[in-house]
Amino acid sequence: MDEPVAGFVAPVHRALTEPILMGGAPRSVAIVNGTLAAALGLGLRLWIAGLVIWFIGHMAAVWAAKRDPAFLPSAGAHECCASTDGTMRRLARSCLCDPPLPSPEMARR
């Protein structure tokens, strides 16, 4: 029963299943965080503030990536589906939430 069925097994490279990280943080977050810190440190000549912003932002991104490697797409889903009455509603076309359940009148048709 546990034997693989011939023709239904395909090797998947490990790089296709793991998130792309830079220093433990997602690549896009690390690039935005580094750019912001560099603009603050180099552009405004606030070296210490730039290093502090970079360090805090990077550590927060590493912490979030350790908890959930796909925290960026899931954060977007919560923003577009939040409602004031506690129900999940689709507020945007690109929402990652499930569509709302049909009303009882629609179910009777």
BELTASUL-V54640 format. One record per backbone hydrogen bond with DSSP energy under -0.5 kcal/mol. NH is the residue of the N-H (numbers start at 0). CO is the residue of the C=O. Records with the same first field share a line. If there is no record, write none. Layout:
# BELTASUL-V54640
NH=CO / CO
This chain:
# BELTASUL-V54640
7=4
15=12
16=13
17=13
20=18
21=24
24=21
26=19
29=25
30=26
31=27
32=28
33=29
34=30
35=31
36=32
37=33
38=34
39=35
40=36
41=37
42=37 / 38
43=38 / 39
45=39
46=44
49=45
50=46
51=47
52=48
53=49
54=50
55=51
56=52
57=53
58=54
59=55
60=56
61=57
62=58
63=59
64=60
65=61
66=62
67=63
70=67
73=69
74=70
75=71
76=72
77=73
78=74
79=75
80=76
81=77
85=82
88=80 / 86
90=79 / 88
94=91
106=102
107=103
108=104 / 105
